[in-house]
Amino acid sequence: MKRTLTGTVASDKASKTLRVEIERRFQHRKYGKIVRARTVCHVHDEEEQAAEGDVVEIVECPPRSKTKRWDLVRIVKKATDVSRAAEEAASAEDEPLEAPAEEASAEETTEDTAEASAEEE
């Protein structure tokens, strides 16, 4: 019997290939803390029907390439456009924005120099 797993599509940038992350949670043997671990599988998607963020079911198959050993069975849940937009917005927040440099107008600089020269006298 072939193994079947369910995971989330992390990347669909390659042609006919998906990168699926399978997350599992378990209790650490010694410390008892709940630990999250991810397994990454490269999956063959012949029709290129799955997109990033979709929850998919995959099945084990004979090796197709150096890293691809899984086939796409079905899409369990499609990712909504709203969730994709939220992910993009979150990644945009992580990037620092440069503040625009403030330029003093010619009037302000002449006033400042006039005040400075008046203070010197």
mmCIF file of the C-alpha atoms, coordinates in Angstrom:
data_MODEL
# 
_entry.id   MODEL 
# 
loop_
_atom_site.group_PDB 
_atom_site.id 
_atom_site.type_symbol 
_atom_site.label_atom_id 
_atom_site.label_alt_id 
_atom_site.label_comp_id 
_atom_site.label_asym_id 
_atom_site.label_entity_id 
_atom_site.label_seq_id 
_atom_site.pdbx_PDB_ins_code 
_atom_site.Cartn_x 
_atom_site.Cartn_y 
_atom_site.Cartn_z 
_atom_site.occupancy 
_atom_site.B_iso_or_equiv 
_atom_site.pdbx_formal_charge 
_atom_site.auth_seq_id 
_atom_site.auth_comp_id 
_atom_site.auth_asym_id 
_atom_site.auth_atom_id 
_atom_site.pdbx_PDB_model_num 
ATOM 1   C CA . MET A 1 1   ? 0.000  0.000  0.000   1.00 0.00 ? 1   MET A CA 1 
ATOM 2   C CA . LYS A 1 2   ? 1.344  3.424  -0.985  1.00 0.00 ? 2   LYS A CA 1 
ATOM 3   C CA . ARG A 1 3   ? 1.664  6.165  1.599   1.00 0.00 ? 3   ARG A CA 1 
ATOM 4   C CA . THR A 1 4   ? -0.656 9.157  1.297   1.00 0.00 ? 4   THR A CA 1 
ATOM 5   C CA . LEU A 1 5   ? 0.007  12.447 3.060   1.00 0.00 ? 5   LEU A CA 1 
ATOM 6   C CA . THR A 1 6   ? -1.755 15.797 3.310   1.00 0.00 ? 6   THR A CA 1 
ATOM 7   C CA . GLY A 1 7   ? 0.150  19.077 3.237   1.00 0.00 ? 7   GLY A CA 1 
ATOM 8   C CA . THR A 1 8   ? 0.180  22.694 2.112   1.00 0.00 ? 8   THR A CA 1 
ATOM 9   C CA . VAL A 1 9   ? 1.673  23.878 -1.183  1.00 0.00 ? 9   VAL A CA 1 
ATOM 10  C CA . ALA A 1 10  ? 4.606  26.136 -0.281  1.00 0.00 ? 10  ALA A CA 1 
ATOM 11  C CA . SER A 1 11  ? 5.735  26.864 -3.848  1.00 0.00 ? 11  SER A CA 1 
ATOM 12  C CA . ASP A 1 12  ? 4.347  26.317 -7.344  1.00 0.00 ? 12  ASP A CA 1 
ATOM 13  C CA . LYS A 1 13  ? 6.990  28.244 -9.291  1.00 0.00 ? 13  LYS A CA 1 
ATOM 14  C CA . ALA A 1 14  ? 8.557  25.268 -11.079 1.00 0.00 ? 14  ALA A CA 1 
ATOM 15  C CA . SER A 1 15  ? 6.914  23.709 -14.118 1.00 0.00 ? 15  SER A CA 1 
ATOM 16  C CA . LYS A 1 16  ? 4.754  20.673 -13.198 1.00 0.00 ? 16  LYS A CA 1 
ATOM 17  C CA . THR A 1 17  ? 6.360  20.567 -9.745  1.00 0.00 ? 17  THR A CA 1 
ATOM 18  C CA . LEU A 1 18  ? 5.034  21.616 -6.354  1.00 0.00 ? 18  LEU A CA 1 
ATOM 19  C CA . ARG A 1 19  ? 6.884  22.027 -3.080  1.00 0.00 ? 19  ARG A CA 1 
ATOM 20  C CA . VAL A 1 20  ? 4.569  20.704 -0.361  1.00 0.00 ? 20  VAL A CA 1 
ATOM 21  C CA . GLU A 1 21  ? 5.225  21.173 3.354   1.00 0.00 ? 21  GLU A CA 1 
ATOM 22  C CA . ILE A 1 22  ? 3.802  18.556 5.705   1.00 0.00 ? 22  ILE A CA 1 
ATOM 23  C CA . GLU A 1 23  ? 3.666  19.798 9.281   1.00 0.00 ? 23  GLU A CA 1 
ATOM 24  C CA . ARG A 1 24  ? 3.557  17.424 12.213  1.00 0.00 ? 24  ARG A CA 1 
ATOM 25  C CA . ARG A 1 25  ? 3.393  18.090 15.928  1.00 0.00 ? 25  ARG A CA 1 
ATOM 26  C CA . PHE A 1 26  ? 4.713  15.796 18.598  1.00 0.00 ? 26  PHE A CA 1 
ATOM 27  C CA . GLN A 1 27  ? 5.694  15.867 22.222  1.00 0.00 ? 27  GLN A CA 1 
ATOM 28  C CA . HIS A 1 28  ? 9.433  15.988 22.937  1.00 0.00 ? 28  HIS A CA 1 
ATOM 29  C CA . ARG A 1 29  ? 10.480 12.777 24.684  1.00 0.00 ? 29  ARG A CA 1 
ATOM 30  C CA . LYS A 1 30  ? 12.629 14.391 27.346  1.00 0.00 ? 30  LYS A CA 1 
ATOM 31  C CA . TYR A 1 31  ? 11.184 17.863 27.881  1.00 0.00 ? 31  TYR A CA 1 
ATOM 32  C CA . GLY A 1 32  ? 7.525  17.276 27.090  1.00 0.00 ? 32  GLY A CA 1 
ATOM 33  C CA . LYS A 1 33  ? 7.194  20.418 24.967  1.00 0.00 ? 33  LYS A CA 1 
ATOM 34  C CA . ILE A 1 34  ? 4.993  20.255 21.876  1.00 0.00 ? 34  ILE A CA 1 
ATOM 35  C CA . VAL A 1 35  ? 7.358  20.571 18.906  1.00 0.00 ? 35  VAL A CA 1 
ATOM 36  C CA . ARG A 1 36  ? 6.473  21.437 15.298  1.00 0.00 ? 36  ARG A CA 1 
ATOM 37  C CA . ALA A 1 37  ? 8.442  19.779 12.517  1.00 0.00 ? 37  ALA A CA 1 
ATOM 38  C CA . ARG A 1 38  ? 8.054  20.216 8.756   1.00 0.00 ? 38  ARG A CA 1 
ATOM 39  C CA . THR A 1 39  ? 8.818  17.751 6.000   1.00 0.00 ? 39  THR A CA 1 
ATOM 40  C CA . VAL A 1 40  ? 9.250  19.071 2.462   1.00 0.00 ? 40  VAL A CA 1 
ATOM 41  C CA . CYS A 1 41  ? 8.198  16.926 -0.511  1.00 0.00 ? 41  CYS A CA 1 
ATOM 42  C CA . HIS A 1 42  ? 8.553  17.717 -4.199  1.00 0.00 ? 42  HIS A CA 1 
ATOM 43  C CA . VAL A 1 43  ? 5.349  16.637 -5.939  1.00 0.00 ? 43  VAL A CA 1 
ATOM 44  C CA . HIS A 1 44  ? 4.548  16.023 -9.616  1.00 0.00 ? 44  HIS A CA 1 
ATOM 45  C CA . ASP A 1 45  ? 1.505  18.020 -10.805 1.00 0.00 ? 45  ASP A CA 1 
ATOM 46  C CA . GLU A 1 46  ? 0.918  17.078 -14.451 1.00 0.00 ? 46  GLU A CA 1 
ATOM 47  C CA . GLU A 1 47  ? -1.972 19.515 -15.102 1.00 0.00 ? 47  GLU A CA 1 
ATOM 48  C CA . GLU A 1 48  ? -0.519 22.301 -12.924 1.00 0.00 ? 48  GLU A CA 1 
ATOM 49  C CA . GLN A 1 49  ? -3.848 22.658 -11.130 1.00 0.00 ? 49  GLN A CA 1 
ATOM 50  C CA . ALA A 1 50  ? -2.629 23.372 -7.573  1.00 0.00 ? 50  ALA A CA 1 
ATOM 51  C CA . ALA A 1 51  ? -1.539 26.820 -6.445  1.00 0.00 ? 51  ALA A CA 1 
ATOM 52  C CA . GLU A 1 52  ? 0.458  28.164 -3.522  1.00 0.00 ? 52  GLU A CA 1 
ATOM 53  C CA . GLY A 1 53  ? -1.457 27.878 -0.245  1.00 0.00 ? 53  GLY A CA 1 
ATOM 54  C CA . ASP A 1 54  ? -3.702 24.980 -1.336  1.00 0.00 ? 54  ASP A CA 1 
ATOM 55  C CA . VAL A 1 55  ? -4.093 21.966 0.934   1.00 0.00 ? 55  VAL A CA 1 
ATOM 56  C CA . VAL A 1 56  ? -3.351 18.869 -1.167  1.00 0.00 ? 56  VAL A CA 1 
ATOM 57  C CA . GLU A 1 57  ? -3.263 15.104 -0.817  1.00 0.00 ? 57  GLU A CA 1 
ATOM 58  C CA . ILE A 1 58  ? -0.191 13.371 -2.245  1.00 0.00 ? 58  ILE A CA 1 
ATOM 59  C CA . VAL A 1 59  ? 0.732  9.733  -2.821  1.00 0.00 ? 59  VAL A CA 1 
ATOM 60  C CA . GLU A 1 60  ? 4.116  8.036  -2.964  1.00 0.00 ? 60  GLU A CA 1 
ATOM 61  C CA . CYS A 1 61  ? 5.325  6.953  -6.433  1.00 0.00 ? 61  CYS A CA 1 
ATOM 62  C CA . PRO A 1 62  ? 8.485  5.618  -8.084  1.00 0.00 ? 62  PRO A CA 1 
ATOM 63  C CA . PRO A 1 63  ? 11.192 8.283  -8.425  1.00 0.00 ? 63  PRO A CA 1 
ATOM 64  C CA . ARG A 1 64  ? 10.526 10.749 -11.258 1.00 0.00 ? 64  ARG A CA 1 
ATOM 65  C CA . SER A 1 65  ? 13.745 12.720 -10.726 1.00 0.00 ? 65  SER A CA 1 
ATOM 66  C CA . LYS A 1 66  ? 16.444 13.255 -8.132  1.00 0.00 ? 66  LYS A CA 1 
ATOM 67  C CA . THR A 1 67  ? 13.988 14.792 -5.644  1.00 0.00 ? 67  THR A CA 1 
ATOM 68  C CA . LYS A 1 68  ? 10.447 14.042 -6.935  1.00 0.00 ? 68  LYS A CA 1 
ATOM 69  C CA . ARG A 1 69  ? 8.905  10.927 -5.393  1.00 0.00 ? 69  ARG A CA 1 
ATOM 70  C CA . TRP A 1 70  ? 5.297  12.020 -4.901  1.00 0.00 ? 70  TRP A CA 1 
ATOM 71  C CA . ASP A 1 71  ? 2.236  12.499 -7.149  1.00 0.00 ? 71  ASP A CA 1 
ATOM 72  C CA . LEU A 1 72  ? -0.663 14.879 -6.617  1.00 0.00 ? 72  LEU A CA 1 
ATOM 73  C CA . VAL A 1 73  ? -3.890 12.986 -5.862  1.00 0.00 ? 73  VAL A CA 1 
ATOM 74  C CA . ARG A 1 74  ? -6.353 15.822 -5.278  1.00 0.00 ? 74  ARG A CA 1 
ATOM 75  C CA . ILE A 1 75  ? -6.757 19.321 -3.932  1.00 0.00 ? 75  ILE A CA 1 
ATOM 76  C CA . VAL A 1 76  ? -8.436 19.091 -0.539  1.00 0.00 ? 76  VAL A CA 1 
ATOM 77  C CA . LYS A 1 77  ? -8.957 22.837 -0.063  1.00 0.00 ? 77  LYS A CA 1 
ATOM 78  C CA . LYS A 1 78  ? -8.215 25.735 -2.404  1.00 0.00 ? 78  LYS A CA 1 
ATOM 79  C CA . ALA A 1 79  ? -6.466 28.782 -0.966  1.00 0.00 ? 79  ALA A CA 1 
ATOM 80  C CA . THR A 1 80  ? -8.585 31.911 -1.148  1.00 0.00 ? 80  THR A CA 1 
ATOM 81  C CA . ASP A 1 81  ? -7.326 35.098 -2.746  1.00 0.00 ? 81  ASP A CA 1 
ATOM 82  C CA . VAL A 1 82  ? -7.843 36.854 0.593   1.00 0.00 ? 82  VAL A CA 1 
ATOM 83  C CA . SER A 1 83  ? -5.427 34.535 2.409   1.00 0.00 ? 83  SER A CA 1 
ATOM 84  C CA . ARG A 1 84  ? -2.828 34.946 -0.355  1.00 0.00 ? 84  ARG A CA 1 
ATOM 85  C CA . ALA A 1 85  ? -3.141 38.737 -0.137  1.00 0.00 ? 85  ALA A CA 1 
ATOM 86  C CA . ALA A 1 86  ? -2.720 38.565 3.644   1.00 0.00 ? 86  ALA A CA 1 
ATOM 87  C CA . GLU A 1 87  ? 0.454  36.481 3.262   1.00 0.00 ? 87  GLU A CA 1 
ATOM 88  C CA . GLU A 1 88  ? 1.873  38.958 0.732   1.00 0.00 ? 88  GLU A CA 1 
ATOM 89  C CA . ALA A 1 89  ? 1.019  41.885 3.014   1.00 0.00 ? 89  ALA A CA 1 
ATOM 90  C CA . ALA A 1 90  ? 2.724  40.171 5.951   1.00 0.00 ? 90  ALA A CA 1 
ATOM 91  C CA . SER A 1 91  ? 5.873  39.610 3.915   1.00 0.00 ? 91  SER A CA 1 
ATOM 92  C CA . ALA A 1 92  ? 5.789  43.242 2.762   1.00 0.00 ? 92  ALA A CA 1 
ATOM 93  C CA . GLU A 1 93  ? 5.634  44.430 6.389   1.00 0.00 ? 93  GLU A CA 1 
ATOM 94  C CA . ASP A 1 94  ? 8.842  42.555 7.167   1.00 0.00 ? 94  ASP A CA 1 
ATOM 95  C CA . GLU A 1 95  ? 10.805 44.579 4.628   1.00 0.00 ? 95  GLU A CA 1 
ATOM 96  C CA . PRO A 1 96  ? 12.046 47.926 6.007   1.00 0.00 ? 96  PRO A CA 1 
ATOM 97  C CA . LEU A 1 97  ? 10.839 51.011 4.212   1.00 0.00 ? 97  LEU A CA 1 
ATOM 98  C CA . GLU A 1 98  ? 13.130 53.968 3.579   1.00 0.00 ? 98  GLU A CA 1 
ATOM 99  C CA . ALA A 1 99  ? 11.830 57.289 4.881   1.00 0.00 ? 99  ALA A CA 1 
ATOM 100 C CA . PRO A 1 100 ? 11.894 60.085 2.305   1.00 0.00 ? 100 PRO A CA 1 
ATOM 101 C CA . ALA A 1 101 ? 14.530 62.705 3.015   1.00 0.00 ? 101 ALA A CA 1 
ATOM 102 C CA . GLU A 1 102 ? 13.084 66.077 3.961   1.00 0.00 ? 102 GLU A CA 1 
ATOM 103 C CA . GLU A 1 103 ? 14.465 68.977 1.996   1.00 0.00 ? 103 GLU A CA 1 
ATOM 104 C CA . ALA A 1 104 ? 14.397 72.470 3.432   1.00 0.00 ? 104 ALA A CA 1 
ATOM 105 C CA . SER A 1 105 ? 12.974 75.140 1.166   1.00 0.00 ? 105 SER A CA 1 
ATOM 106 C CA . ALA A 1 106 ? 15.066 78.131 0.155   1.00 0.00 ? 106 ALA A CA 1 
ATOM 107 C CA . GLU A 1 107 ? 12.985 80.468 2.349   1.00 0.00 ? 107 GLU A CA 1 
ATOM 108 C CA . GLU A 1 108 ? 13.562 78.361 5.475   1.00 0.00 ? 108 GLU A CA 1 
ATOM 109 C CA . THR A 1 109 ? 17.322 78.280 4.975   1.00 0.00 ? 109 THR A CA 1 
ATOM 110 C CA . THR A 1 110 ? 17.569 82.041 4.496   1.00 0.00 ? 110 THR A CA 1 
ATOM 111 C CA . GLU A 1 111 ? 15.470 82.655 7.613   1.00 0.00 ? 111 GLU A CA 1 
ATOM 112 C CA . ASP A 1 112 ? 17.664 80.289 9.632   1.00 0.00 ? 112 ASP A CA 1 
ATOM 113 C CA . THR A 1 113 ? 20.864 81.988 8.488   1.00 0.00 ? 113 THR A CA 1 
ATOM 114 C CA . ALA A 1 114 ? 19.399 85.433 9.200   1.00 0.00 ? 114 ALA A CA 1 
ATOM 115 C CA . GLU A 1 115 ? 18.470 84.372 12.737  1.00 0.00 ? 115 GLU A CA 1 
ATOM 116 C CA . ALA A 1 116 ? 21.909 82.856 13.308  1.00 0.00 ? 116 ALA A CA 1 
ATOM 117 C CA . SER A 1 117 ? 23.693 86.022 12.173  1.00 0.00 ? 117 SER A CA 1 
ATOM 118 C CA . ALA A 1 118 ? 21.411 88.171 14.376  1.00 0.00 ? 118 ALA A CA 1 
ATOM 119 C CA . GLU A 1 119 ? 22.267 86.019 17.395  1.00 0.00 ? 119 GLU A CA 1 
ATOM 120 C CA . GLU A 1 120 ? 25.998 86.421 16.746  1.00 0.00 ? 120 GLU A CA 1 
ATOM 121 C CA . GLU A 1 121 ? 25.770 90.226 16.929  1.00 0.00 ? 121 GLU A CA 1 
# 
